[in-house]
Amino acid sequence: MSERGAEFFGKWITDNVMRGSVGADIISVADLTTKLFADAKAAGISEDEIEEEVGSAYDAIRAAIVGEDAGKSD
């Protein structure tokens, strides 16, 4: 597996979540997940490639917002 998805996700989280002030409500997380996948598509990275590396993007974004370790569960 490529680590490209995980690297893209990590940078995206830093740029879009950690530098902003977003809430962990369902709508914010869903909107951010949609934005993540749109930005990834524009960069030539598929949703599957990201989720292969980080697990559920939704859960990972929510965890980043609330400061939890989402961790990929296999």
N, C-alpha and C positions, 0 to 999 in steps of 0.2 A: 504494500500500500504506500501511496505517496503521502508525505507529510505536508504537501502543499495546502490541503484543506485546513489543517490545524494552524499552519502559519498564517493563512489568510484570516481565519477566525480570530486568532489572538490579536493581530493588528487591528482588525475591524472593531473588536470589543474595546480596545484602548481608544481608538478614534471616536467611536460612536456611543459608548456607554460610560466609560471611566472618566472622560473629559466633560461629559454633560451631566445634567441633573435630571434623571429619569426615575419614575416610580416603578415599583414592581407589580403594578396592577396588571390584570390580564390583557387589557387593551394595549398598554405600552409594550409589553413583552411580545404580543402577537404582531404589532406594528414593526417592532425592531427585527423580529424574525423574518418578516416579509422583506424589509429593507436589506437585511443581510443577504438573503437569497438573490435579490435583484442585483445587488452590488457584486456578489460572487459571479453571477451569470455574466455580467458585463466584463468581468475579469477572466472569463473562460473557465470558471470553476463550478462544478455541479453541486446541487444540494447533497447528493449522495456522497460526493467526495468529502464534503465538510463533515457530514454526520458519521462517516466511516471513522473519522479521526476523533471527533469530540462527543459522539453520542447525540442525543437529542439537542438540536440547536436551541429550541425553545427553553429547555431546562438549563442549558449552559448560560444563556443570556439572563434568565431569571436569577441564576446563582451568582452571576457576575454583579448584578444590580444589588442583591442583598448581601454580597460578600461571603457567599458559601463556596465550598469546593464541590463543583458539580460532578467531576469525575465520570469517566465513561464506564458504564456497567456492561460487562460482557457476559 
